[in-house]
Amino acid sequence: MVHIITDSAADFEPHELEEMDIKCISAIIMFGSDEYRENINMSKELFYKLLTTSKDFPRTAQVSPMEYGQILSDCKAKGDEVVFITMSSAFSGFHQNVVMTRNSLEYDDCYIVDSRTVAGGQRIIVERAVKLRDEGRSAQEIAEELEELRDRVEVYACLGTLEYVYRGGRISRTAYALGTISNVKPVVHVTKDGQVVIAAKMLGMSRGINYMRSRLIDSPPDPEYPLYVMYTCDRENAEALAKSLIKAGFPVPEDKMINVGATIGTHVGINGCGLVYVAKD
């Protein structure tokens, strides 16, 4: 039997994890001294409520290796195989911690895949793993295909506000003030090596949406894979993005609109929108 494991940065809802038989390591989110576990005692709705009302800025904390070590030990004891898909190693030390735990257990049938992405991009890779598992593929075969697929995953997102990147210490007070006054909306992109970089600085959300649409047109999606539109808290900007994509000939079904969870939402804040897809070869 092959088990698929991931972390909550992939932004699955709890019922989706159950339906697809995915084991998920839930991120730890701290608001002051209060500790929450994503998808356990913290829903996306609760996270954004706290994000916008709490005096404390959220921070993430590393999950104890004992937690996923026990899961891997149980799988090994049963003689099962594992494909463990983590958020980008450039974004967090979680991937390396999982590798060290696997090595300490000498678990040769556990294949760890650095998704080199987050949020909807990671979700697409996990969904592919589930499909291959259900087709009867081995863990090694699944891991090898995922490592080829990840180079084709494209993630773009336009931030709705600079407040949270400023509060998180990622931009200066001056950059925050000037950007807010001029209504600058950074468009971020996840690179092939898993880094999150600023691809463009647009004046207003509508121009950010146009930029993301142009990237999709320039590098069209592979129809074998879903195209997701992401949002953080409020759907208004994401719905505008979806309408723009539909007008350009790219359908966005309602079930392909996904709310970004706490792991990534902590860093980008509210009112953002983005798109995720697999580019053609």
C-alpha positions, 0 to 999 in steps of 0.5 A, spaced: 500 500 500 502 507 498 500 512 503 500 520 500 502 525 506 503 532 505 502 538 510 497 543 510 500 548 506 497 545 500 490 548 502 486 542 502 479 542 506 479 537 512 473 533 508 478 533 501 483 530 505 479 524 508 475 523 501 482 522 497 485 518 503 491 523 504 495 524 511 496 531 513 501 534 517 498 540 520 502 547 521 502 550 528 500 557 528 501 562 534 497 568 535 501 571 541 501 565 546 495 561 543 497 555 539 493 553 533 493 547 529 491 548 521 485 544 519 484 541 527 482 547 531 483 552 526 479 553 520 481 558 514 475 562 517 477 563 524 484 564 521 482 570 517 478 573 523 484 572 528 488 576 523 484 582 522 482 582 529 487 580 534 493 585 536 498 579 535 501 578 529 501 571 527 507 566 526 508 559 524 512 554 529 515 547 527 511 541 528 515 536 532 519 531 528 516 526 533 509 527 530 510 525 523 516 520 525 510 516 528 506 516 522 512 513 518 514 508 523 507 505 523 507 505 515 514 502 515 512 497 520 506 495 516 511 494 510 507 500 506 510 505 502 510 512 502 510 519 498 511 525 502 510 531 499 512 537 502 512 545 501 518 548 498 524 547 502 526 554 500 520 557 504 521 552 510 525 547 514 520 542 514 522 538 508 529 537 511 526 535 517 522 530 514 528 527 510 532 527 517 527 523 520 526 518 514 533 517 514 533 516 522 528 511 521 532 507 515 525 507 511 528 506 504 520 505 501 519 512 503 520 517 498 520 525 500 518 530 494 520 537 495 514 540 491 518 547 490 511 550 491 506 552 496 498 553 496 495 551 490 501 549 486 503 544 492 495 542 491 496 540 484 502 535 485 499 532 491 492 531 487 497 528 481 500 523 487 493 521 489 491 519 482 497 515 480 496 511 487 489 510 485 492 507 478 496 502 482 503 506 481 509 504 486 511 510 491 518 510 487 514 511 480 509 516 483 515 520 486 519 520 479 513 523 476 512 528 481 519 531 480 518 532 473 511 535 474 513 540 479 518 544 474 511 545 470 507 548 475 506 556 475 504 560 481 502 567 480 499 571 486 497 579 487 497 581 494 491 585 496 495 589 501 502 591 503 500 591 511 502 584 512 509 583 509 511 590 512 508 587 519 512 580 518 518 584 517 519 583 509 519 590 507 521 597 510 516 602 513 518 607 507 516 602 502 510 600 506 508 607 506 510 609 499 507 603 496 500 604 500 499 611 498 501 609 490 496 603 491 502 598 489 500 591 488 506 586 488 505 580 483 509 574 486 511 568 482 514 562 485 520 560 481 523 553 479 527 552 485 521 554 490 523 561 491 518 566 492 520 573 488 516 579 486 515 578 478 512 585 477 509 591 481 503 594 479 498 600 480 492 597 482 489 590 483 486 590 476 493 591 473 495 586 477 490 581 474 491 583 467 499 581 468 497 574 471 492 573 465 498 575 460 502 570 463 497 565 462 496 567 455 504 567 454 505 560 457 498 556 456 496 551 461 496 543 460 488 541 460 490 535 463 491 538 469 486 543 473 487 551 473 486 554 480 484 561 482 486 562 489 484 568 494 485 570 501 479 571 505 475 575 501 473 572 494 472 579 490 478 580 487 479 572 485 472 573 482 474 579 478 481 574 476 476 568 474 472 573 470 478 575 466 480 568 465 474 566 463 473 572 458 480 570 455 478 562 454 480 559 460 474 556 464 474 556 472 469 552 475 466 554 482 470 548 485 477 551 482 476 557 487 480 555 493 481 559 499 489 560 502 490 557 509 494 560 515 501 557 513 501 562 507 496 567 509 500 569 515 505 572 510 501 575 505 494 577 508 487 578 506 484 580 499 490 577 495 488 573 489 492 568 484 492 563 479 496 556 479 496 551 473 501 546 470 504 549 463 504 545 457 511 542 455 
